[in-house]
Amino acid sequence: MRFVTLADAQDDLQRLADQVGKANFPKAKAMYLQGVALVDEEGSPLGAEAVDVIIMPAGGTEDAMDEEMPEDEAAKSEDVKTDPEAEAKSVIAARRKAVGGWTRSAAPTPVRKVYGRVKNFTDGGKYEAVEKAYRFGRAFCAMMGNRKSLDWCERNGLEIKAHTEGSNAAGGYLVPEEFENDLIVLREQYGVFRPNCTVRPMTRDTLRIPRWKSGLTAYFVGETSAITDSTQTFESVLLVAKKLGAITVISNELNEDAMVNIGDQVAGEISFALAQREDECGFVGDGTSTYGGIQGVGYVLQNGTANVQYLEAGLSALTDLTMDDLHTAMAAIPQYADTPNTAWYMHKTFWHGAVEPLIFASNGTTTTEVVNGVRTPMLFGYPVRFTQVMPSAIAADTTMAFFGDLSLAATFGDRREVTIGQATEGTVAGVNLFEQDALAIKGTQRFDINVHDTGSSTETGPVFAIRA
């Protein structure tokens, strides 16, 4: 038994009518319907009586079939008379393929109701953005226990799995695999740290990565002297998975007509919250429980050696930054760290309030450049990447900007994909869920960040900081 939409059934029956003619069509139709299960565009089952289609046999109207056929044509027709049962079977067999035994012709894309614009999914892959958001909305409602959505997911190949791994103890449901890449893309879109450092999948809670520390040394050898020994040394980068959770509150109106918007909103809210905390841990984490014990780039560098790992710029205001400060940061980076991934990292306010005025104060700035601005910020040939978790105002002992290649300095361990849970009772962020008919959504993941290569007390690493 295979599932066929009304649109597919219309096409199949039209082909049958073309092949067997009006007189034999009822029998062929009955045979065809024995091998199929009719569903609507949402995947809900329909009865055979729903196939109320208009069939136009090839060669003209139904009236034309009743016209008397010339004798010579009738004779030819007898020679090629078709068995309607065989024709029905051939149409059904034409849809058989290796995958799953059955397939169907490309069904027209269902028209989904969209209230506003889809913001968090993009076209590409098997589905377009609207369909991706719709499927995610269905999956989310199924996780919430909606029976109709559970049935829809089962019919459409979306497996809803409860999270049961004891060591993670997250509760809730794992996001179906087909959406994991979309959520990763969203976290990379909202976040800055993850896409620019080295990401390593973790198959267990603890992962040790060998790291080269020092190499061999060549020595001059006298005519009768032995060669001086030297040894390569290695150390380990340790990643220990930590659970990160975020809770957001949305309306409890899980309307069947708003599946696209439900999916789009939930995916966006969870991805944004997780990506923001990833950035905070990676850039400004100070090793406290607020950041899951993670020490970010800023913290590691500021505890290093002045003028080797960071520059004390002596800023008391944004306008105190000078071109020499920027040149110092670039000059400090070793050659091996000058890669296609090398970039500046700073708050948008620091760019517009401190760096951009220096650019426009340079000789040769045209009116056109002032009017158009720099919508894709570049500084001395390197991209500027805004990260809003970094400080926007000048404060003592504060890292205002980084320059370098994060992929050489830090490793991001990705232990577990996103898990979603929900609640309809209790108070979240001052909102009484029951009284306001709201729904709290919890998204969790497991990860770790290790900033392991920032140089030494005498040598600059692949990232350099400018401090106030």
Stockholm file with secondary structure:
# STOCKHOLM 1.0

chainA/1-468         MRFVTLADAQDDLQRLADQVGKANFPKAKAMYLQGVALVDEEGSPLGAEAVDVIIMPAGGTEDAMDEEMPEDEAAKSEDVKTDPEAEAKSVIAARRKAVGGWTRSAAPTPVRKVYGRVKNFTDGGKYEAVEKAYRFGRAFCAMMGNRKSLDWCERNGLEIKAHTEGSNAAGGYLVPEEFENDLIVLREQYGVFRPNCTVRPMTRDTLRIPRWKSGLTAYFVGETSAITDSTQTFESVLLVAKKLGAITVISNELNEDAMVNIGDQVAGEISFALAQREDECGFVGDGTSTYGGIQGVGYVLQNGTANVQYLEAGLSALTDLTMDDLHTAMAAIPQYADTPNTAWYMHKTFWHGAVEPLIFASNGTTTTEVVNGVRTPMLFGYPVRFTQVMPSAIAADTTMAFFGDLSLAATFGDRREVTIGQATEGTVAGVNLFEQDALAIKGTQRFDINVHDTGSSTETGPVFAIRA
#=GR chainA/1-468 SS CEEEEHHHHHHHHHHHHHHHHHHHHHHHHHHHHHTEEEECTTSCBCCGGGCCCCCCCTTSCHHHHHSCCCHHHHHHHHHTCCCHHHHHHHHHHTTCCSSTTCCCCCCCCCCCCCSSCCCSCCSBTTBCHHHHHHHHHHHHHHHTTCHHHHHHHHHTTCCCEECCCTTTCCCSEECCHHHHHHHHHHHHHHCSHHHHSEEEECSSSEEEEEEEEECCCCCCCCTTCCCCCCCCEEEEEEEECEEEEEEEEEESCCCGGGHHHHHHHHHHHHHHHHHHHHHIIIIICBSSGGGTTCBCHHHHHHTSCBTTTEEECCCSSGGGCCHHHHHHHHHHSCGGGCSTTCEEEECHHHIIIIIHHHHHHSTTCCHHHHHHCCSSCEETTEEEEECTTSCSSCCTTCEEEEEECHHHHEEEEEEEEEEEEEESSSEETTEETTTTTEEEEEEEEEEEEEECCSBCSSSBCSEEEEEC
#=GC SS_cons         CEEEEHHHHHHHHHHHHHHHHHHHHHHHHHHHHHTEEEECTTSCBCCGGGCCCCCCCTTSCHHHHHSCCCHHHHHHHHHTCCCHHHHHHHHHHTTCCSSTTCCCCCCCCCCCCCSSCCCSCCSBTTBCHHHHHHHHHHHHHHHTTCHHHHHHHHHTTCCCEECCCTTTCCCSEECCHHHHHHHHHHHHHHCSHHHHSEEEECSSSEEEEEEEEECCCCCCCCTTCCCCCCCCEEEEEEEECEEEEEEEEEESCCCGGGHHHHHHHHHHHHHHHHHHHHHIIIIICBSSGGGTTCBCHHHHHHTSCBTTTEEECCCSSGGGCCHHHHHHHHHHSCGGGCSTTCEEEECHHHIIIIIHHHHHHSTTCCHHHHHHCCSSCEETTEEEEECTTSCSSCCTTCEEEEEECHHHHEEEEEEEEEEEEEESSSEETTEETTTTTEEEEEEEEEEEEEECCSBCSSSBCSEEEEEC
//
